[in-house]
Amino acid sequence: MTRKTFAIDNELLSALNLFAKKDQRDFSSALRYALKIGLAAIENPEMNIEEIKDVLEAKIDYQAGRVLALDMDKI
């Protein structure tokens, strides 16, 4: 993982700290998660935030082996 220093205004910093506490994450994890959601929202403007979060969570479940890919031949 690469470390970078950046400037952030106090209002956004406070919002991220609150998000981290509500989601029971450390600040770095909350920032990474919020950035993933934000970038996915920019790339997929037709999707709402809940849909994007569902896709990200499903991807994590799939990578953890908790779900299998759908086999269309078996439907």
TORPA-4810 file (N, C-alpha, C, O; in nm, 3 decimals):
<nodes>
NODE_1_0.084_-0.116_0.000_0.000_0.000_0.000_0.089_0.124_0.000_0.190_0.130_0.071_M
NODE_2_0.050_0.219_-0.080_0.125_0.343_-0.091_0.072_0.446_0.007_-0.049_0.458_0.026_T
NODE_3_0.161_0.519_0.068_0.121_0.627_0.158_0.141_0.760_0.087_0.242_0.782_0.021_R
NODE_4_0.042_0.846_0.100_0.048_0.979_0.042_-0.005_1.079_0.142_-0.089_1.046_0.226_K
NODE_5_0.044_1.199_0.135_-0.004_1.307_0.219_-0.091_1.398_0.133_-0.056_1.429_0.019_T
NODE_6_-0.205_1.439_0.187_-0.292_1.528_0.112_-0.362_1.623_0.208_-0.371_1.598_0.328_F
NODE_7_-0.412_1.732_0.153_-0.484_1.831_0.233_-0.633_1.802_0.225_-0.684_1.765_0.120_A
NODE_8_-0.702_1.820_0.337_-0.846_1.797_0.343_-0.906_1.902_0.436_-0.848_1.934_0.540_I
NODE_9_-1.022_1.956_0.398_-1.079_2.061_0.483_-1.141_1.998_0.608_-1.174_1.880_0.610_D
NODE_10_-1.156_2.080_0.711_-1.203_2.032_0.841_-1.343_1.972_0.836_-1.371_1.875_0.906_N
NODE_11_-1.430_2.029_0.754_-1.568_1.977_0.744_-1.569_1.835_0.689_-1.640_1.749_0.741_E
NODE_12_-1.492_1.811_0.584_-1.485_1.676_0.527_-1.415_1.580_0.623_-1.455_1.464_0.634_L
NODE_13_-1.314_1.628_0.691_-1.245_1.546_0.790_-1.340_1.504_0.901_-1.339_1.388_0.943_L
NODE_14_-1.421_1.595_0.948_-1.519_1.563_1.053_-1.622_1.462_1.002_-1.659_1.369_1.074_S
NODE_15_-1.668_1.481_0.878_-1.765_1.388_0.821_-1.706_1.248_0.806_-1.774_1.149_0.832_A
NODE_16_-1.580_1.238_0.766_-1.514_1.108_0.753_-1.493_1.042_0.889_-1.509_0.921_0.903_L
NODE_17_-1.457_1.121_0.989_-1.442_1.067_1.124_-1.574_1.012_1.176_-1.578_0.905_1.236_N
NODE_18_-1.682_1.084_1.152_-1.814_1.039_1.194_-1.854_0.911_1.119_-1.905_0.817_1.180_L
NODE_19_-1.830_0.908_0.989_-1.858_0.789_0.908_-1.780_0.669_0.961_-1.835_0.559_0.972_F
NODE_20_-1.655_0.689_0.995_-1.572_0.581_1.047_-1.630_0.526_1.178_-1.637_0.405_1.197_A
NODE_21_-1.671_0.616_1.266_-1.727_0.572_1.394_-1.859_0.498_1.374_-1.880_0.394_1.436_K
NODE_22_-1.946_0.551_1.289_-2.075_0.488_1.265_-2.059_0.350_1.201_-2.135_0.257_1.230_K
NODE_23_-1.960_0.337_1.114_-1.939_0.211_1.042_-1.839_0.121_1.115_-1.803_0.014_1.065_D
NODE_24_-1.796_0.164_1.233_-1.700_0.089_1.316_-1.574_0.052_1.237_-1.531_-0.063_1.235_Q
NODE_25_-1.518_0.153_1.174_-1.394_0.137_1.097_-1.290_0.235_1.150_-1.324_0.335_1.214_R
NODE_26_-1.164_0.206_1.124_-1.063_0.306_1.153_-1.069_0.410_1.040_-1.129_0.385_0.935_D
NODE_27_-1.008_0.524_1.062_-1.018_0.633_0.965_-0.970_0.592_0.826_-1.036_0.622_0.727_F
NODE_28_-0.857_0.525_0.818_-0.801_0.487_0.687_-0.896_0.394_0.612_-0.917_0.410_0.492_S
NODE_29_-0.953_0.297_0.682_-1.046_0.204_0.618_-1.171_0.276_0.570_-1.221_0.250_0.461_S
NODE_30_-1.222_0.367_0.653_-1.341_0.444_0.616_-1.313_0.530_0.494_-1.397_0.542_0.405_A
NODE_31_-1.196_0.591_0.489_-1.160_0.675_0.374_-1.149_0.590_0.247_-1.201_0.629_0.143_L
NODE_32_-1.083_0.475_0.256_-1.071_0.387_0.140_-1.209_0.343_0.091_-1.235_0.343_-0.029_R
NODE_33_-1.298_0.305_0.184_-1.432_0.260_0.148_-1.512_0.373_0.082_-1.577_0.351_-0.020_Y
NODE_34_-1.506_0.492_0.140_-1.579_0.605_0.084_-1.525_0.640_-0.055_-1.603_0.675_-0.144_A
NODE_35_-1.396_0.631_-0.073_-1.338_0.659_-0.205_-1.381_0.554_-0.308_-1.411_0.589_-0.422_L
NODE_36_-1.385_0.427_-0.268_-1.432_0.322_-0.359_-1.575_0.349_-0.402_-1.608_0.339_-0.521_K
NODE_37_-1.661_0.384_-0.307_-1.800_0.413_-0.339_-1.809_0.535_-0.429_-1.882_0.535_-0.528_I
NODE_38_-1.737_0.639_-0.395_-1.740_0.762_-0.474_-1.691_0.741_-0.617_-1.752_0.790_-0.711_G
NODE_39_-1.581_0.669_-0.633_-1.529_0.643_-0.767_-1.624_0.556_-0.847_-1.644_0.578_-0.966_L
NODE_40_-1.684_0.456_-0.782_-1.781_0.370_-0.850_-1.904_0.451_-0.891_-1.961_0.427_-0.998_A
NODE_41_-1.945_0.547_-0.809_-2.059_0.633_-0.842_-2.029_0.721_-0.962_-2.116_0.743_-1.047_A
NODE_42_-1.907_0.770_-0.971_-1.868_0.851_-1.086_-1.868_0.767_-1.213_-1.912_0.813_-1.319_I
NODE_43_-1.819_0.643_-1.202_-1.811_0.554_-1.319_-1.945_0.495_-1.357_-1.963_0.451_-1.471_E
NODE_44_-2.041_0.492_-1.263_-2.172_0.431_-1.287_-2.283_0.526_-1.243_-2.351_0.498_-1.145_N
NODE_45_-2.302_0.636_-1.313_-2.399_0.736_-1.269_-2.544_0.686_-1.270_-2.631_0.747_-1.208_P
NODE_46_-2.571_0.576_-1.338_-2.706_0.522_-1.342_-2.742_0.442_-1.216_-2.858_0.408_-1.195_E
NODE_47_-2.642_0.412_-1.134_-2.665_0.335_-1.011_-2.674_0.428_-0.891_-2.608_0.532_-0.886_M
NODE_48_-2.759_0.390_-0.792_-2.762_0.468_-0.669_-2.659_0.412_-0.571_-2.600_0.307_-0.596_N
NODE_49_-2.637_0.481_-0.461_-2.533_0.443_-0.365_-2.558_0.305_-0.306_-2.465_0.227_-0.288_I
NODE_50_-2.684_0.275_-0.275_-2.715_0.143_-0.216_-2.681_0.031_-0.313_-2.630_-0.073_-0.271_E
NODE_51_-2.709_0.050_-0.441_-2.674_-0.051_-0.541_-2.523_-0.069_-0.549_-2.474_-0.181_-0.559_E
NODE_52_-2.451_0.041_-0.545_-2.305_0.035_-0.551_-2.250_-0.038_-0.428_-2.162_-0.123_-0.441_I
NODE_53_-2.303_-0.006_-0.309_-2.259_-0.075_-0.187_-2.289_-0.224_-0.196_-2.206_-0.306_-0.155_K
NODE_54_-2.406_-0.261_-0.249_-2.440_-0.403_-0.265_-2.341_-0.474_-0.357_-2.299_-0.586_-0.329_D
NODE_55_-2.304_-0.409_-0.466_-2.208_-0.469_-0.560_-2.072_-0.486_-0.493_-2.009_-0.591_-0.506_V
NODE_56_-2.025_-0.384_-0.421_-1.896_-0.393_-0.352_-1.897_-0.503_-0.247_-1.800_-0.577_-0.234_L
NODE_57_-2.008_-0.515_-0.171_-2.018_-0.619_-0.069_-2.023_-0.758_-0.133_-1.964_-0.852_-0.082_E
NODE_58_-2.095_-0.770_-0.245_-2.102_-0.898_-0.316_-1.965_-0.939_-0.369_-1.929_-1.057_-0.367_A
NODE_59_-1.889_-0.842_-0.415_-1.753_-0.869_-0.464_-1.665_-0.924_-0.350_-1.587_-1.017_-0.370_K
NODE_60_-1.678_-0.865_-0.232_-1.601_-0.911_-0.116_-1.644_-1.052_-0.077_-1.560_-1.138_-0.049_I
NODE_61_-1.776_-1.077_-0.075_-1.826_-1.211_-0.044_-1.775_-1.314_-0.145_-1.736_-1.424_-0.107_D
NODE_62_-1.774_-1.278_-0.273_-1.725_-1.368_-0.378_-1.576_-1.397_-0.358_-1.534_-1.512_-0.368_Y
NODE_63_-1.498_-1.294_-0.331_-1.353_-1.312_-0.311_-1.324_-1.397_-0.188_-1.223_-1.467_-0.183_Q
NODE_64_-1.413_-1.391_-0.088_-1.396_-1.469_0.034_-1.447_-1.612_0.018_-1.435_-1.693_0.110_A
NODE_65_-1.503_-1.644_-0.098_-1.553_-1.779_-0.122_-1.689_-1.805_-0.059_-1.730_-1.920_-0.045_G
NODE_66_-1.760_-1.700_-0.022_-1.890_-1.716_0.043_-2.004_-1.733_-0.057_-2.112_-1.777_-0.020_R
NODE_67_-1.980_-1.699_-0.183_-2.079_-1.718_-0.290_-2.008_-1.770_-0.413_-1.887_-1.753_-0.428_V
NODE_68_-2.082_-1.832_-0.499_-2.027_-1.885_-0.623_-2.083_-1.806_-0.740_-2.190_-1.746_-0.731_L
NODE_69_-2.011_-1.808_-0.850_-2.059_-1.743_-0.970_-2.180_-1.819_-1.021_-2.187_-1.941_-1.008_A
NODE_70_-2.276_-1.747_-1.078_-2.397_-1.807_-1.130_-2.366_-1.881_-1.259_-2.309_-1.824_-1.352_L
NODE_71_-2.405_-2.008_-1.265_-2.387_-2.088_-1.385_-2.518_-2.084_-1.465_-2.614_-2.150_-1.428_D
NODE_72_-2.521_-2.007_-1.571_-2.644_-1.988_-1.647_-2.696_-2.118_-1.708_-2.816_-2.129_-1.734_M
NODE_73_-2.609_-2.216_-1.730_-2.653_-2.345_-1.786_-2.736_-2.427_-1.688_-2.810_-2.517_-1.729_D
NODE_74_-2.726_-2.397_-1.561_-2.798_-2.473_-1.459_-2.930_-2.410_-1.420_-2.999_-2.459_-1.331_K
NODE_75_-2.966_-2.302_-1.488_-3.093_-2.235_-1.456_-3.204_-2.296_-1.538_-3.319_-2.255_-1.526_I
</nodes>
